[in-house]
């Protein structure tokens, strides 16, 4: 079909509003600046200058300029700048940073509203002007970009259309800071090299206080993030100089900010005891699969073109026939050459597709480098680079997520190729979050291995940091500035500096007098004290890092098969129990339930408290329990009074494991034959059956979502197992069993439904007579002792539970005992309770011992201690399983006699419970009642139980929250005002201190110069030497 037939069709258009929308992808402002630095690096620039020029008439008060000596652009290449999404750098094997053809537009428009670009290449000068101000003033919707060009030698325009050139220059003179052609040529003259590019951004974006987002006034050698506090913020997020220093993993380009060179870093050379770990994985497939699909598509297109060309050649041969004229032979030869060329192209693309398909199954190899940051230990975490460009920094993983001192101060570095992980458009994250999480998880495992290999914990973490001058108890405090500590740190990390001429990195030998010496920005190889590398033609020194190996504890196939079978069995039991539930659709359904079910506290079965406690890493020291809670004289009852101890308790029906995890209600005192509950009995292998309780279940949509998440997690675990195993493959689970296990797991972990949603309860046993009856408990648990009114299913389930009971003793099962590892506990030392964490478990036939590492203890007390699990010297800070118990309630069950189950068969007892609940409800409502609520406190006192049920709790809590919010806002405004005043006072003090330091340094310089005029042989290079020399002179004069 001819191209002319498409002219009537609609076309996609790019509006001027997209310029702003496109810029919003840069949430991190320094990331927008880095986009322009990346373009200079991709253009093979050896130097880039980032500076500002004051222009009070422009918004923001200055222009931000980026000048490099790269290869530049000719007029044809400059047109690619205004084509969104087009990039000549995009290829699978490319090592360049730019891939999307979007960085210059999105980055510059994030910084300001307008930019103008000057570039020089060959004998041409090109100017490109992109201005949102121009479009807004002219009322334009389409994006119009003037692009005039000049000859380098004659400085005359190269446009063939004089009218077009006149319009373009007129727009530039009107809406840019440069008002005539001479001023434009002055900007071209700033490009001193044979080629290069200058980008000028103006009309900068402002904050709410009408100040620019970039602060260039506070530090004249840096570009700071305006309004960013100094405390609690990483330097790379506050200072562009600090961010540019670590922007590239192997920096080769010199970066100057405000005329001062940035001391770029190679992070692997700035760490103490660096070690590299080679990592290989087949999990990174997303990007490689995309390349395979693209190569397959290109191969099919090339094959189709070759087939069409061959068909045309055959048709032309048949048409020509015996015609041997010169014109016919030329046409036939041209068709044959075209067909042959396309056939070769198809074969080549087919080979490329096969190569990529083969490489898809090959593992991707990465190098993890770890080391300790002894210069500033609180700056730790993982730095993730992509094609040598920083994407993520200070990522916490592995042991660092726990918040302790383990792996503290360790920095990890990894450079991920473009084929392994693809970055997002703003280069601040990765497109495939699942594979990125797998990368962090793998680095966390290697981080733990590095911590073991470094032997820091074995020698003592506090002692290790003391050697380098970290004497403060605060982790974020800087190290000591004493001379001996500075020398100690300098001895462990050799100084690496880049030559300003050849751009090679040189490692300088350690010199005692070179500690804290400041080297010039124009340092060259000739200044190197090492005679082997004191010239630019000498090869660069390679870092010989020691290699580490990740050591994994591999389980045998039999152990894995046994664990899998047990897991499947447990999930099947949960599914069977889940099917015995009924849905509550109204309040009338609740009234039909037995009293012990409808009045059971819902907070006891809420797993949210347990999950929130597990998320908290550290907790403050808690005081010992009060005597009346620690040693209760009588069993405590929360809902109903206790029944007489001589009445045996009724046997509970079977409840599914997910609901049996709820906190048990007070039970009757056990018979004499039953041993008292011990500490170890709080963590049984399987929860004991309890009374029928109100069980919660998520809505079907949320349940399906949780099941899907569990399936994805199991798929990841299976892929990791297949990747790490070298032995024969194990028997895989069937899809039906896996789905059943996932559904059971979803039920176990499902949170309780929110207010207003459907809930489910376990069906209570149907009594033979009318009314609610409670079966009595019999001493024997054998099938013969079960009453006849209990259903057969409950009878069989109880018999099965009684058979399994002897095998569930955690004291004798080492596997269950090891589950205590990682628990947060409190240990009594010298009549004081201290918080800590269980780091080791030791079991024998008689007892279980825990090794507890304390969070904080006095210096005279050991930092860890072995304690018996069942002793009075230890208590839990949080439960080992999702049983919702607090330490106080655990102490009650531990010390006091076993409480009793509420007797719901006696009408008087339920009446007392109802009255107590009504009284409690009135008290709580009166206590939290807001002044302007629609119901008065006096009316609350006279409310009946039915009126309390109809109480407008939603409006009550809404008004209470509004009052709290207004109170918090008033406190916040006062705190902000005080903080602002303190910050202003602190900034003024810092300015005065800085001025005093400058005056002192100038005075020292003048003194040295004065002394050298008197005695030329004086050689003073440090402040300490000057002070010592002056003291000697004064002492000699006094003598």
Beta strands, then each sheet from edge to edge (+ up, - down):
strand 1: 47-54
strand 2: 62-68
strand 3: 112-121
strand 4: 124-131
strand 5: 149-151
strand 6: 196-204
strand 7: 214-215
strand 8: 224-225
strand 9: 254-257
strand 10: 260-261
strand 11: 272-281
strand 12: 364-372
strand 13: 381-386
strand 14: 389-395
strand 15: 410-416
strand 16: 496-498
strand 17: 505-507
strand 18: 546-548
strand 19: 581-584
strand 20: 759-762
strand 21: 824-829
strand 22: 832-843
strand 23: 848-854
strand 24: 864-868
strand 25: 874-876
sheet 1: 5+ 4- 3+ 6- 2+ 1- 9- 10+
sheet 2: 7+ 8-
sheet 3: 14+ 13- 15- 12+ 11- 18-
sheet 4: 16+ 17-
sheet 5: 19+ 20-
sheet 6: 24+ 23- 22+ 21- 25+
end
